[in-house]
Amino acid sequence: FTKQSGGNVKVYSEVGSGTVVKLYLPRAQDGSLGNCEQPGTIVPRRLEGDETILLVEDDDLVRGHAERLLEGLGYRVLVATNGPDALKIAGGEHAIDLLFTDVMMPGGMNGPQLALRVRELRPGLPVLYTSGYTENAIVHRARVDAGVNLLHKPYDRRALALKIRQTLGDNVSGADS
């Protein structure tokens, strides 16, 4: 994360004294908080939905957080912890309107590989990727193609809601209404 963000890591270690790890991250240029959600952030109804989303995330904490956000936005959520489990769900009878998957997952199947396999079962299914890596880093490493629907971690409720509606083809913007 530190290197992805343009920072550095310094490690100082002394036998018998311990180790100190220092992370140096670049300062925000404009002093803003980025897309950090402010307390009391309200998501307009037009950004909520009732579709079914297949959520695929290997990290327990991130998966739980994403599931709560999605359910809070009105979505039905089917949950998988890895690609093979997601394929079992996708091969079932459940209606699925969107695949929301992490790009990098352990176990031999990453998000783009999963999306290809799921689309064999459900042609045309919209896919929203999420990653803690920058878009430049994952495109450069040939993990995803440029221009895919990608939501960067960490994300907040509003960013998630907006990106889902955009991925599903709704004509929405970030403006309140």
VEXDREN-508399 format. One record per residue (C-alpha): x, y, z. Coordinates in nm, 3 decimals. Each point is the difference from the previous one (the first is absolute). Last residue first. Example, Ala and Ser with C-alpha at 12.3 -4.5 7.8 and 13.67 -1.06 7.14 Angstrom:
<voses>
{{1.367, -0.106, 0.714}}
{{-0.137, -0.344, 0.066}}
</voses>
This chain:
<voses>
{{-3.085, 1.541, -0.600}}
{{0.367, 0.000, 0.094}}
{{0.263, 0.003, -0.272}}
{{0.234, -0.297, -0.044}}
{{-0.147, -0.081, -0.338}}
{{-0.258, -0.249, -0.117}}
{{-0.104, -0.143, -0.336}}
{{-0.070, -0.357, 0.107}}
{{0.191, -0.269, -0.185}}
{{0.036, -0.260, 0.274}}
{{0.362, 0.104, 0.035}}
{{-0.102, 0.362, 0.054}}
{{-0.254, -0.099, 0.268}}
{{0.262, -0.216, 0.171}}
{{0.262, 0.277, -0.016}}
{{-0.235, 0.253, 0.159}}
{{-0.104, -0.227, 0.287}}
{{0.359, -0.103, 0.074}}
{{0.124, 0.360, -0.002}}
{{-0.290, 0.103, 0.228}}
{{0.054, -0.282, 0.250}}
{{0.373, 0.055, 0.031}}
{{0.292, -0.159, -0.177}}
{{0.337, -0.117, 0.126}}
{{0.070, -0.141, -0.242}}
{{-0.030, 0.115, -0.360}}
{{-0.309, -0.074, -0.208}}
{{0.068, -0.122, -0.354}}
{{-0.232, -0.027, -0.299}}
{{0.239, -0.094, -0.279}}
{{0.168, 0.275, -0.203}}
{{0.347, -0.148, -0.019}}
{{0.000, -0.378, 0.006}}
{{0.049, -0.187, 0.325}}
{{0.284, -0.196, 0.164}}
{{0.251, 0.082, -0.272}}
{{0.260, 0.123, 0.254}}
{{-0.019, 0.347, -0.158}}
{{-0.381, -0.009, 0.024}}
{{0.025, -0.093, 0.370}}
{{0.256, 0.269, 0.079}}
{{-0.164, 0.277, -0.205}}
{{-0.338, -0.070, 0.159}}
{{0.157, 0.043, 0.344}}
{{0.006, -0.307, 0.221}}
{{-0.251, -0.046, 0.282}}
{{-0.233, -0.157, -0.249}}
{{-0.363, -0.023, -0.102}}
{{-0.148, -0.127, -0.324}}
{{-0.355, 0.062, -0.121}}
{{-0.131, -0.249, -0.254}}
{{-0.319, 0.019, -0.207}}
{{-0.138, -0.339, -0.110}}
{{-0.001, -0.010, -0.381}}
{{0.005, -0.377, -0.027}}
{{-0.093, -0.185, 0.320}}
{{0.167, -0.341, 0.013}}
{{0.291, 0.089, -0.229}}
{{-0.014, 0.344, 0.163}}
{{0.078, -0.164, 0.334}}
{{0.315, -0.158, -0.144}}
{{0.126, 0.326, -0.149}}
{{-0.083, 0.191, 0.320}}
{{0.187, -0.256, 0.210}}
{{0.313, 0.041, -0.210}}
{{-0.031, 0.379, 0.037}}
{{-0.042, -0.032, 0.379}}
{{0.290, -0.237, 0.065}}
{{-0.013, -0.379, 0.000}}
{{0.284, -0.212, 0.139}}
{{-0.089, 0.000, 0.368}}
{{0.083, 0.351, 0.108}}
{{-0.194, 0.302, -0.120}}
{{0.106, 0.318, -0.178}}
{{-0.265, 0.185, -0.200}}
{{-0.268, -0.006, 0.271}}
{{-0.343, -0.073, -0.136}}
{{-0.342, 0.160, -0.041}}
{{-0.197, -0.209, -0.254}}
{{-0.327, 0.173, -0.085}}
{{-0.363, -0.089, -0.077}}
{{-0.013, -0.354, 0.135}}
{{-0.323, -0.201, 0.011}}
{{0.058, -0.311, 0.204}}
{{-0.043, -0.338, -0.174}}
{{0.353, -0.124, 0.044}}
{{0.307, 0.016, -0.224}}
{{0.086, 0.346, 0.133}}
{{-0.003, -0.137, 0.355}}
{{0.234, -0.286, -0.088}}
{{0.222, 0.240, -0.195}}
{{0.021, 0.230, 0.303}}
{{0.119, -0.290, 0.216}}
{{0.272, -0.080, -0.255}}
{{0.108, 0.366, -0.018}}
{{0.038, 0.068, 0.371}}
{{-0.178, 0.119, 0.314}}
{{-0.350, 0.002, -0.146}}
{{-0.303, 0.206, 0.102}}
{{-0.342, 0.049, -0.159}}
{{-0.137, 0.343, 0.082}}
{{-0.350, 0.141, -0.054}}
{{0.040, 0.373, -0.044}}
{{-0.179, 0.274, 0.196}}
{{0.287, 0.242, 0.058}}
{{0.039, -0.126, 0.356}}
{{0.034, -0.351, -0.141}}
{{0.289, 0.117, -0.217}}
{{0.172, 0.184, 0.285}}
{{-0.038, -0.297, 0.236}}
{{0.137, -0.241, -0.261}}
{{0.293, 0.230, -0.075}}
{{0.094, 0.021, 0.369}}
{{-0.026, -0.376, 0.047}}
{{0.208, -0.066, -0.312}}
{{0.265, 0.253, 0.105}}
{{0.029, -0.157, 0.345}}
{{0.006, -0.360, -0.126}}
{{0.252, 0.060, -0.281}}
{{-0.065, -0.236, -0.293}}
{{-0.258, 0.215, -0.178}}
{{-0.262, -0.107, -0.256}}
{{-0.335, 0.180, 0.020}}
{{-0.273, -0.130, -0.235}}
{{-0.248, 0.286, -0.017}}
{{-0.377, -0.031, -0.027}}
{{-0.189, 0.314, -0.101}}
{{-0.210, 0.215, 0.231}}
{{0.175, 0.331, -0.041}}
{{0.129, 0.318, 0.162}}
{{0.161, 0.283, -0.195}}
{{-0.335, 0.154, -0.095}}
{{-0.083, 0.006, 0.369}}
{{0.271, 0.261, 0.062}}
{{0.282, -0.118, 0.230}}
{{0.019, 0.196, 0.323}}
{{0.331, 0.057, 0.172}}
{{-0.065, 0.040, 0.374}}
{{0.365, -0.018, 0.096}}
{{0.225, 0.091, -0.293}}
{{0.105, -0.275, -0.234}}
{{0.359, 0.023, -0.107}}
{{0.017, 0.078, -0.372}}
{{0.313, 0.207, 0.022}}
{{0.045, 0.156, 0.343}}
{{0.120, 0.328, -0.145}}
{{0.334, 0.164, 0.078}}
{{0.042, 0.104, -0.362}}
{{0.315, -0.196, -0.080}}
{{-0.059, -0.291, 0.236}}
{{0.329, -0.083, 0.175}}
{{0.200, -0.292, -0.133}}
{{0.035, -0.301, 0.229}}
{{0.303, -0.095, 0.208}}
{{-0.042, -0.320, 0.198}}
{{0.241, -0.060, 0.287}}
{{0.075, -0.344, 0.139}}
{{0.191, -0.024, 0.327}}
{{0.149, -0.330, 0.111}}
{{0.113, -0.129, 0.335}}
{{0.276, 0.079, 0.247}}
{{0.169, -0.338, 0.047}}
{{0.138, -0.005, -0.352}}
{{-0.065, 0.335, -0.160}}
{{-0.242, 0.064, -0.284}}
{{-0.097, 0.309, -0.195}}
{{-0.239, -0.045, -0.292}}
{{-0.084, 0.284, -0.237}}
{{-0.298, -0.025, -0.235}}
{{-0.057, 0.245, -0.283}}
{{-0.289, 0.182, -0.164}}
{{-0.147, 0.036, -0.347}}
{{-0.339, -0.140, 0.095}}
{{0.068, -0.334, -0.164}}
{{0.328, -0.012, 0.197}}
{{-0.184, 0.040, 0.330}}
{{-0.275, -0.242, -0.092}}
</voses>
